[in-house]
Amino acid sequence: MNITISSISNQGTRASNQDQTGEIVGKRSACFVVCDGIAGFPGGDVAARLARDEILRQFDGENHLDAQQIRHYINQANDRIRQQQKTHADYGRMGTTLVGLFIDRDYQLAYWAHAGDSRLYLFRRGYLYHVTTDHSLIQQMKDAGYQTQGINGNLLYFALGMDEERDASYGDVLQLEDGDAFLLCTDGFWHGFSTSELEQSLHMVNSPQEWLTLLQQAIKKSEINDNYSAIAIWIGEPQETTLLHSQAEAERFLPLHD
């Protein structure tokens, strides 16, 4: 099963970039991770790096996957953060979001896990789906039917390192199809786009690198200042379904004119 990937990370106008990304593509399985350190408390960058490094350290791309293994990876990453919280007083409240995609290449299965508001999207048969549900206050209010105008969209009720009583969220196993495409990204990335815009942008490109480059150009045009990171993963040949619908729909993604 062919896997093509591309990744980006940008500091924006922030003093630092607390995002961490990583991937391992082995013979039998693959792992992709995006983490975003929680702002407001010292050590967000440390928590993001610990989580990413721990998952990649444990992952073995020469073996098949199962759901219990993935839970173990995430729990161990959370434990590493908690150990550092206890050891270093300055990092006592550090935390990180996480979104992870795990692929069994032989059986063509995908698993995912997430904590916080870093997201996973799936593009299939010409349409884009927002797969994860943010662990955020604004998402809780939306789910309960409340108005969210004026609510701080960055307030999280769960991320790794934040809550000992709660576990990360896990998706059901997905049978992969030739032409599937995935996007893992931090909130600094997805805040700039609607689902329909992400979908439309994919209809204009022939590779994951082109996709992320196009989206990055749109972010620059919109003058978004947050740091952001993303990984795009294509399974097989998604370009067979990435066809431009119309010039008008693609206006946002056209190059800037002098």
ZIQUI-V148323 format. One record per run of one state. SS is the DSSP state (hx for helix, st for strand, lp for the rest). FROM is the first residue (numbers start at 1). LEN is the number of residues. If there is no record, write none. Layout:
ss: {SS	SS}
from: {FROM	FROM}
len: {LEN	LEN}
This chain:
ss: {lp	st	lp	st	lp	st	lp	hx	lp	hx	lp	hx	lp	st	lp	st	lp	st	lp	st	lp	st	hx	lp	st	lp	st	lp	st	lp	st	lp	st	lp	hx	lp	hx	lp	hx	lp	st	lp	hx	lp	hx	lp}
from: {1	3	11	19	26	29	38	44	59	67	88	89	92	96	105	109	116	119	125	127	131	136	137	144	156	157	160	161	169	171	174	176	181	186	187	191	195	203	208	223	228	236	238	241	251	254}
len: {2	8	8	7	3	9	6	15	8	21	1	3	4	9	4	7	3	6	2	4	5	1	7	12	1	3	1	8	2	3	2	5	5	1	4	4	8	5	15	5	8	2	3	10	3	5}
